[in-house]
Amino acid sequence: MKNKIFRMMMWLLAVVGLVGCHDITTDGYDKVTYYPTLNLQEEGEFYVIPVGGNYVDPGYSSFFNGEDVTSDVNVVSNVNTSEPGMYEVSYSVTSTDGFVLTKVRNVVVAGTDPLMTDLSGAYKSNITRVPGGDRGPFTINLGKLANGLYTVEDFLGGWYWYGSGYGQSYGYNGVIFVKSSGEVVFIWSNPAVGWSDGANLTSPAYNAATHTFTWAAKMNAASQYVFNVTLVKQ
């Protein structure tokens, strides 16, 4: 019996020894993981060009483990210089381990010679809807994105948001560009959540002497209504 136990112990020690001597490989795994860098010239700024102008990329660079891999950057653009709007240029680079780094440049096709005065702040709105009557005053805010480039809380001046009491979901926010001449370029309207459609502006303008914006707005889903909006700086 003792011999059987002794032989069993020796066999277990041999198996453990074989397992302990087995080489553990790290084949297929990198000991150090490197991530690429991606730098955009004028990063964080809105790149504004005129309608019909040429888009010239301000430049970008990428490095991976100390090596210049700028030529490996994939650039995708939806910029249409023939149509006013907000566009994006996407830059992406992939490491040898499959990690992808992506950055986006915002491009606005609107115009040159922006009005340098800061027009951001609260405005009192008065609206005449045809047909429909008058509403207001309501408070509509403008936010500055860049020189001459502004967000507008509601292109309808708060007609449904405040006047009907429907709330912010029924406001048409978007972006305009203001030139030094007072000409206003309609850039883009975000679809109102409550209506699931956008809006368009006709004859937008800014009067620097009276600090007043005026335009006629239409909802895409209900174009029979015209909203004549006046915004006066508070």
Summary of the structure (lengths in Angstrom):
residues: 234
radius of gyration: 30.6
end to end distance: 102.6
largest distance: 111.2
contacts: 663
relative contact order: 0.13
helix: 13%
strand: 48%
